[in-house]
Amino acid sequence: MTFSCRTLVLVFLTVLMVGPLTVHSALGNEKPLNFVFILADDLGWRDLGCYGSPFYETPNVDRLAGEGMRFTNAYAACPVCSPTRASILSGKYPARMDTTDWFGAPQPEASASGRRFGKLPLLPARYVEQLPLEEKTIAETLREAGYKTFFAGKWHLGKEGYWPEDQGFDVNKGGFTMGMPPAGYFSPYNNPRLADGPEGEHLPARLANETASFIHENRDAPFLAYLAFYSVHTPLMTQPNLEEKYQRKAKQHSRVGETWGEEGSRRIRLVQDHAVYAGMIEAMDDAVGRVLEAIDESGVADRTVVIFMSDNGGLSTSEGHPTSNLPLRAGKGWLYEGGIRVPMVIKWPGGAAPGTVSHVLVNSTDFYPTLLEMAGLPLNPAQHSDGTSLVPLLKGVESLDREALFWHYPHYGNQGGTPGGAVRRGDWKLTEWYEDGRIELFNLRDDLGETVNQADERPELTRELRGLLASWRDSVSAKMPTPNPGAAP
């Protein structure tokens, strides 16, 4: 077959107009991948059956894990929600954007006035209270490439003007300023971006149905469906039948050890037997099942990537103490593993072998470049500067080209955590506590519960990792807490 010069020019001009996705389809004779990103709120690392929960029931997420890759060393970029959510959409560490605390937390001047932290040693660092509009989100990038973009659920990334529709999403069902459902988990919702359903309608089911409808309506176009559950954040509430089910199960559940322990000055739950919380997890899992069902019904399962993750560790030291993260230490709001290590699953038909497990260190900043590479789109390292594509792992490579992972939380958490930073390199994790400069060094391969501090026994490694953490803070211009002039003597 031969082409005239005029035909070639017309083809070239068409390529320029329709963009890279159409080019990929024309040359590869394939439809582009769809993406369904499911984000749970406050779901702990061990809160799923596929991660070893002895009490909660999650057959749909477990099935997803069996169809894709499960990650055992997946981390949220922060032990609280908003910073991690910003890292997913931007591909950057929170410290680089100064989005280091949950949006709405008191700024240092409120702390100095005594409203919250007036007697504590430090004033927390000032932070940015929204995902900056100058950050080009993964949704904006995919939309420019021809994707339909949809958001449902919890946003918590800024006030009006910084909502999903301002950050690359064509459709917004329920995402606004607040980080928890303003009227609880049953309709009427009192949500400016989600119309009320019938009285008593359950929020997770509603969000799943909205997502399913979007998938059905866009089966012939590439799409990004981002379902960010409010579950299992407080308020702790579930359907009566589920609460009764797990109350019965708790009575039959054989406990090993004590129910309660201590983490710092806080009481911490050591067993998973909270009936309401268990009901919330099952309801969320049912909602995940509805979305997976819609993918199958729409005939797009063979070209749809499904990702599941949590935004931080499970709530164990405060606000009802609903779950236990054991064998991990502490929980939400803490830089110990219970606060930052999270469940994560990726199903990539034709890419990741079903039922595989990766033990490589990965982070919430990694999704941006991963989705771009999966879609066959150019990477944008100036934007997703802290992310590393997971495509090699998903294709069977057992390592990533990255030296370490970092955390910076210069704040006091509602759950008892104090200002600090951390670095993990290989099996070793070093945490620096900013109040007094105290250093903890743990070998997570041998000591998953972070019980034996080896900082004194390994001074060279401690200096090296502490220097690495300090250099990273400098490189991202991380804001530090400052001495509090009103601190208790």
N, C-alpha and C positions, 0 to 999 in steps of 0.2 A: 504494500500500500504506500502511496506517495502523497505528500501534502504540498500545496502551493505556499509561497511566502505569505500571501494574504491570509490563508487559513491559520498558519502558525502565529501570525500577529494577533488574529482574533482570539485564538486559544490563550495566548499570553495575557491579553487584556482581560479576558474572562477570569483567569486565575487571580489577577490582581484585585478584581472587584469582589469575587465571592469568598476569598480568604482561604486559609490553610486547610480547614476541615473539608471543604468541597474538593479541594485539590487532592487531599488524601483519599477521599471516596472515589474520585474519578480514576486515580492512578492505581489504587489498590483494590478497587471493586468491592470495598467493604464499607459498612455503615460505621460511623464513629461510636466510640464507647459512651454509655451513659454512666452517671455517678449518683449513687444514693449514699449520703453521709448521715449516719445516725449517731447522735451525741447524747449520752446520758448525763445527768447532773448528780454529782455526789455519789456515784456508784463505786463501791470499793473493789479492789483488785480480786478479792475472793467472794464477791457477791453473786457469782454466776456458777451454775453447775459445772460448766467446762473449765472453771478455775478452782474447782474443789469445794464449793459451798456444800456444807452438810445439811443445810436447812432450806434455802431458797430454791424455787423451781423455775427454770428458764429454758424450756425445751426449744424455743425458736432461736435464741441466740446460740444455744449449744449446737443446733443443726447448722447454723451459719458457720460456726467454727469448724464443724466437720466438713464443710464444703469449701473452706478456704484455709488461710494461714492464721494461726493464733500466736500472739506475741507474749512472751513471758517477762520481757524487760522493756515494756512500753511505759513511757513517762509523760505526764502532763508537765507543761512548762512552768507551772506554779501550783502551790497547794490550795489555791482558791480559784473561783470560777472565771471571772471576767478576763484576767490575764491570759489564761489558757485559751479561752475562746478567741481572743485577739490573735494569739500566736497561730492558731489553725488557719484563720482567714488571711493572715499577712505573711506567714512564713518567717516571722522574726521573733526573737526572744522578747518577752515583756520588758526587760531592762533596757533594751535598745530603743523602745518606744516610750519608756517611762510609764507604761500601763501595768504597774506592779501590784496593785491591790484591787479588790473587788470594787466595782464602780458604785460609789455612794458611801464608801468608808470615809471616816473623818480625815480631813487634811491636818497637817501638823499644828496649825493655829488653833483648831478645835481641841486638839490634845493639850496644847499649852494652857488653854483656858480652864482645864480641869474637867471638861465634859466627859472625857473618856480615859486618857492616859496621863493625867496631870501629875501623878506621883511616881511614875515609872522612870527608869534611868534614861530612856531615849525618847526623842520626838521622832515619829516615823518620817520617812522621806515623803516629800511632795510627789504626787503622781498625777498623770493625765487621766481624766475621767471619761474618756471615750476612745473608740478606735479612730485614730485620725483619718480624716477624709483623704489626705494625701497618700495614704497607704493604698496601693492598688490591690484589692482583694482577689482571691482566687475566683470568686463569683464574677467580678468585673472582667477578669481575663477570659474566662470561659464564655461569658456573654458576648464579648467582642469577637470571639471565634465562632459564633453562631449558636451557642447553647441557649436553651430556655432555662431560666434559673428560678428556683422556688425555695422559700424558707417557711418553716413552721415551727412554732414553739418558743423557747426561751432565747432572747437576744442578749440583754444585759450588757450592751456595749456602747451605751451613751444615751443622752436625752434625745428628744425629737430633733430631727435634722441629721442624726447619726444612726437611724434605724435601718433595717435591712434594705428597704427601697432606696436608701441613699448610698448603699455600699455594694450595689451590683445585682440585687435580686429583683426579678420582675414581679414576683408575687410574695406577699408577706401575710402569713396567717398566725398571728399571735405574738410576733416579736416586737417588744418595745423596751422601755427603760428599765422596768423592774426585773429583779432576778428571781422572783418567786411568784406563783399565781396569786393575784391580788385578792381574789375571793375564794381561794382554795381550788380543789380539783373537780368541782362539780358545777355545772351551769346553774344560774347565770355567772359568767366569768368576770364581769367588770373589766374587760380587756379592750383597749381602744383599737386593736388590730385583729380582734376575733369576735365575730358576732355570736351572741348567745345562742345556744342550742335549746332543745327541749329541757325543761327543768329536770335536773338530776343527771343530765348527760355527763359522761366521764371524760375529763380532759385528754388523757393519753389516747383514748379511742378516737376522739374527735380529731386530734392532730394526725393520727394515722390515717383516718378516712380522708382528710384533706390531702395528705401526701399521696394516697392511693388514687384519688381523683386526678391529681396533677399527672401522675404517671400514665394513667389511661389516656388522658387527653393529649399527651405529648409522645405517644409511642412511636410516632413517625419522625420525630425531630430529636436531635441530641439534647439531653437535659442534665442539669444538676439539681437534685432534690435534697435539700439539707433539712433534716428533721432533728431538731434540738429539743429533746424532752425537758419539761420542767421536772419530771420525775428523776430521782427520788428525793429531791430537795424538800425541806420542810415547807408547809405544815404537814405533819405526819397524819395522813388520812387515806382510807381505802374503802372499797365496797364492803358492806357488812358480811356478805357471804365469804369473801376472802379472809377477812379478819377472823371469822369463826373457824374457817378451815385451818388456819395456822395456829390459832389458839389450841385446837385439838392436837395438831402436830407437835406443838411445843410441849404439851403434857406427855406425849409419847417419846419425845426426843431424849436420847440418853446424853447427858452432859458429862464432859470430862473437865475437871478442874473447877476453879472459881468463876463466878459470873462477873465479878468486878475486880479491877486492879487500879493502879495509880499511874498517871503519866504527868510528871511535874506536880502541880497543885491540883490537877484535874482527875476526876474519876473516869475510868475508861472501861467500856464493855469488852468482855473477853469471850463471849459466846454469841452465836447467831441464833436468836430465838424470839425476836421482836415480831409479833404477829402482824401488826399494822404495816411495818416496813416490808415484811415478806409479801404481804398483799400488794403493796405498791410495786415491788419488783415483778411479781407475776403479771400485774396489769400492764406494766411497761413491756414485758416480754410478749404478751398477747398483741400489743400494738405493733411491735416489731414483726410478728407473724403476719399481721394484716398487710403490712407494706411488702413483705416478701411474697405474699400471695398475689398482690397486685402486679408485681414484676413478672411473675409466672403467667398470670392471666393476660397480660398485655403482649406476651410473646417477645419480650425483650431480655429475658434472663440470660441468653447466651452472649449478650453484649452490654451487660450492666454490672459495673463494679459496686459492691456493697461494702461499706466501712462502718465499723461499730467501735466506739470508744467512750470513755468517761472523762469529764473535765478536771477531776481531782479525786483524791482518795475518799473513802467512806467516812461518814460522820460518826465518830466513836467517843469523843471526849466532851461533847456539849450538845445542847439543843435536843434533848431526848435520848442521846447516846444510842441510836437505833441499831448500829451494826458493830461487828468486830472485824478487824482487818488481819488478825493473826493468821499466819506467823509474822506478818509485818508489824512494825512498831508504830504506835500512834495512829493518826488519821488526818482528815481534812484540817487544813490550817497549820500543819506541821511539816517541817522539812525532812522528817524521818520518812521511811519508805511508805508507811501507811497513808501519808498525805499526798505523795506524788506518783507512786507506781500505780498504774491503772490497767484494766482489761482493754484489750484491743484485738480486733479481728478484721481481716481484709479478705473478701472473696473476689477473685478476679478470674472469671471464666476464660480458660485458654491461657492464663498467665500463671497463677499460683496453683500448685498441685493441691487437690483437696486433702484435708486432714493433716496438713503439715504444721510444724511448730518451729518458731524462730526464737532463739535466746539472745539475739543481737540487741544492743542498746538502741532504741528508737525514741523519737520525741514528737510532740504535737506540732512542732514547726515543720515536720517532714512531709506533711500531706500536700502542700502546695506544689513543690517540684514533682512529687510522685504523680499527682493527677495530670500535670502538664505532660510528663513523659509518657504516661499511659495513653493520653489523647493524641500523641504525635505532634504536640505543639512545642514551640521553642521555649527553653527555660529562660527565666528572667532573674538571674542571680542577684542583681541589684535590689530586687524586691524581696524574694524569699532567701535572704542572705544567710539565715541560720538553719535552713532546712537542707536535708539531704534526701535525694530520691530513693525510695525503697524498692524500686523496680528490680535492681539486682537481687535483693533478698527474695522477692516474690518469685523470681525465676530460678532460685536455687543456690545463689552465691551465699556464703556463710559469713560475710563480713561487710562492713561499710568503711568508706574512706573518711573517718572522723576520729579525732583524738579523744574527745571527752564530751560529756553533757554538763550543763551548768544551770544553776538556779540562783535567783537573787530575790529575797523577800524581806525588804527593809521595813517591815510593819509588825504590829501586834495583831495576831489573829483572834477572831471571836472564840476560837476553839482552844485557846491556851498557848498556841505557838508564839515564839518571840522572834525578833528580827535576826536574820541570818542569811548565809549563802552556802551553796554546796557545789561540789564537783564530783562526777563519777567518771572514772577512767578504768576500763576493764573491770576487775572484781572489786576495786577499791573505791570507797566513797569517803570524802572528807567534808565535814560540815564545820563552818566557822560561825560562832554565835557573836553577834555584834555588841551585845550589852557589855561583855567582859573579855571578848577576844578568845574565849574558850574554844578549843579545837577537839573534834572527835574524828577518829579514823577507824573505819570498819571494813572488814573483808566480807563482802556480801555473799560470796560463794560459800564460805564456811559459817557465816554468822548473819543469816537473813534477818534476824530480829534486832540487829544492831545493839547487842548487849555487851560486847567486849571492846572497849576503846583501846586501840593499839598505837595511839599517837606518841606516847612516851617510848614504846618499844621500837618504833620505826621512825626515828627523827629525820632521816634523810628523805624518806618518802613523804613524810608530813610536810617538810619544807618545800619539796618539789610541788606537791599538789596545792599547797596554800599559795605558792607563787603563781601557779597556773591559774588559780581562781582569781587572784588579784589582777593578773595581766588581762584576763578576760573582762573583768569589771571595767578596767581602764579602756579596753577596746570598744565597749558598748556605751561608755560614759554613764555607767550606772550611778544613780543617785543614792546617797547613803543617809541613814538616820543621823541625827545630831544630838549632842547632850541636852538633856532637859533641865533647864534652870530651876524648875519647880519640883524636881525629883525629891523623894523622901531621903533624908540624910542616912 
